[in-house]
């Protein structure tokens, strides 16, 4: 989205920009993994705000689009590993929906890399923390969500 002549912009972004991430997490696995990271005092960036869902398959893609339009720089969707869903096939539904969503975002001119889908179990607190760190670093490279300026209220 950024042009090559935006070096000055990118310098300011890398120093001052702190991305805002909204996370939609499965209650049974990824949310429990995030809780384990906290209980274990594993440090990760505070750029993330968590919304707990009973299942990643219950996430309507319009909620992802809504938070991006309202200025979130990235969205993390976390669910149980394939085959381990407490609701049998919810994570497979989530995977299909995210694939379609990313295609739609690309067609709308927004980087699909702003939406991450990760399978994180309840015992993977360290992996949750590492995922958040990686996502923050990646979003810093992408820069602020371009929709912030378009849809700002």
C-alpha positions as CSV (number, residue, x, y, z in Angstrom):
1,X,0.0,0.0,0.0
2,X,2.9,2.4,0.7
3,X,4.9,3.8,-2.1
4,X,8.7,3.9,-2.4
5,X,8.9,7.6,-1.7
6,X,7.5,7.2,1.8
7,X,10.9,6.6,3.5
8,X,10.2,9.5,5.9
9,X,6.8,8.1,6.7
10,X,8.2,4.6,7.3
11,X,10.9,6.0,9.6
12,X,8.3,7.7,11.7
13,X,6.1,4.6,11.7
14,X,8.8,2.3,12.9
15,X,9.7,4.6,15.8
16,X,6.3,5.8,17.0
17,X,3.7,3.3,15.6
18,X,2.3,0.8,18.0
19,X,-0.3,-1.5,16.3
20,X,-3.6,-2.3,17.8
21,X,-4.6,-5.9,17.6
22,X,-8.1,-7.4,18.3
23,X,-8.0,-11.1,19.0
24,X,-11.0,-13.4,18.7
25,X,-10.0,-16.5,20.7
26,X,-11.7,-19.9,21.2
27,X,-12.7,-20.3,24.9
28,X,-11.4,-23.9,25.2
29,X,-8.0,-23.7,23.6
30,X,-6.5,-20.3,22.6
31,X,-8.1,-18.3,25.3
32,X,-6.8,-20.8,27.8
33,X,-3.4,-20.6,26.2
34,X,-3.4,-16.8,26.6
35,X,-4.5,-17.3,30.3
36,X,-1.6,-19.8,30.7
37,X,0.8,-17.2,29.3
38,X,-0.4,-14.7,31.9
39,X,-0.4,-17.1,34.8
40,X,3.1,-18.2,33.8
41,X,4.2,-14.6,33.6
42,X,5.3,-15.0,30.0
43,X,5.7,-11.5,28.7
44,X,4.2,-10.4,25.4
45,X,3.3,-7.0,24.0
46,X,0.2,-5.2,25.4
47,X,-1.0,-4.2,22.0
48,X,-3.7,-6.9,22.0
49,X,-7.3,-6.8,23.1
50,X,-9.0,-10.2,23.6
51,X,-12.6,-11.1,22.8
52,X,-13.5,-14.6,24.0
53,X,-15.7,-16.8,21.8
54,X,-17.0,-20.2,22.6
55,X,-15.5,-21.5,19.2
56,X,-13.5,-19.9,16.4
57,X,-16.1,-21.3,14.1
58,X,-18.6,-18.9,15.7
59,X,-16.8,-15.9,14.4
60,X,-18.7,-14.0,11.8
61,X,-16.3,-12.5,9.2
62,X,-18.3,-9.2,9.4
63,X,-16.9,-8.7,12.9
64,X,-13.4,-8.9,11.5
65,X,-14.2,-6.4,8.8
66,X,-15.9,-4.1,11.4
67,X,-12.9,-3.9,13.7
68,X,-10.6,-3.3,10.7
69,X,-12.9,-0.5,9.5
70,X,-12.9,1.0,13.0
71,X,-9.1,1.2,13.0
72,X,-7.6,-2.0,14.3
73,X,-4.3,-2.6,12.7
74,X,-4.6,-6.4,12.8
75,X,-6.8,-9.3,13.9
76,X,-5.8,-12.5,15.4
77,X,-8.2,-15.4,15.3
78,X,-7.2,-18.3,17.5
79,X,-8.8,-21.8,17.7
80,X,-8.2,-25.4,18.7
81,X,-5.9,-27.5,16.5
82,X,-7.6,-29.3,13.6
83,X,-9.2,-32.4,14.9
84,X,-9.4,-31.2,18.5
85,X,-12.4,-28.8,18.3
86,X,-14.8,-29.1,21.3
87,X,-17.6,-28.5,18.8
88,X,-16.3,-31.2,16.3
89,X,-15.6,-29.0,13.2
90,X,-15.7,-25.4,14.3
91,X,-12.1,-24.8,13.5
92,X,-12.6,-26.1,10.0
93,X,-15.4,-23.6,9.5
94,X,-13.1,-20.8,10.8
95,X,-10.4,-21.9,8.3
96,X,-12.8,-21.7,5.4
97,X,-14.2,-18.4,6.4
98,X,-10.8,-16.8,7.0
99,X,-9.6,-18.0,3.5
100,X,-12.6,-16.3,1.9
101,X,-12.2,-13.2,4.1
102,X,-8.6,-12.8,3.1
103,X,-9.5,-12.9,-0.6
104,X,-12.2,-10.3,0.0
105,X,-9.8,-8.0,1.9
106,X,-7.2,-8.3,-0.9
107,X,-9.9,-7.3,-3.5
108,X,-10.9,-4.4,-1.3
109,X,-7.2,-3.1,-1.3
110,X,-6.3,-4.1,2.3
111,X,-3.4,-6.4,3.1
112,X,-4.7,-9.8,4.0
113,X,-1.6,-10.3,6.2
114,X,-3.4,-8.1,8.8
115,X,-5.6,-11.1,9.7
116,X,-3.9,-14.1,11.2
117,X,-5.4,-17.5,12.0
118,X,-3.5,-19.6,14.5
119,X,-4.2,-23.0,16.2
120,X,-3.0,-22.6,19.8
121,X,-3.9,-25.2,22.4
122,X,-4.5,-24.6,26.1
123,X,-1.0,-25.8,27.0
124,X,0.7,-23.5,24.5
125,X,1.0,-20.3,26.5
126,X,4.6,-19.6,25.2
127,X,3.4,-20.1,21.6
128,X,0.6,-17.6,22.2
129,X,3.1,-15.0,23.5
130,X,5.4,-15.7,20.6
131,X,2.5,-15.3,18.1
132,X,1.6,-11.9,19.6
133,X,5.2,-10.7,19.5
134,X,5.5,-11.9,15.8
135,X,2.3,-10.2,14.9
136,X,3.2,-6.9,16.5
137,X,6.6,-6.9,14.6
138,X,4.9,-7.8,11.3
139,X,2.2,-5.1,11.7
140,X,5.0,-2.5,12.5
141,X,6.5,-3.4,9.1
142,X,3.1,-3.0,7.4
143,X,2.4,0.3,9.1
144,X,-0.9,1.7,10.3
145,X,-4.2,0.4,8.9
146,X,-5.0,2.6,5.9
147,X,-8.7,2.4,6.7
148,X,-8.1,4.5,9.8
149,X,-7.8,7.7,7.8
150,X,-10.7,6.7,5.4
151,X,-13.3,5.7,8.0
152,X,-12.1,7.9,11.0
153,X,-15.1,9.4,12.8
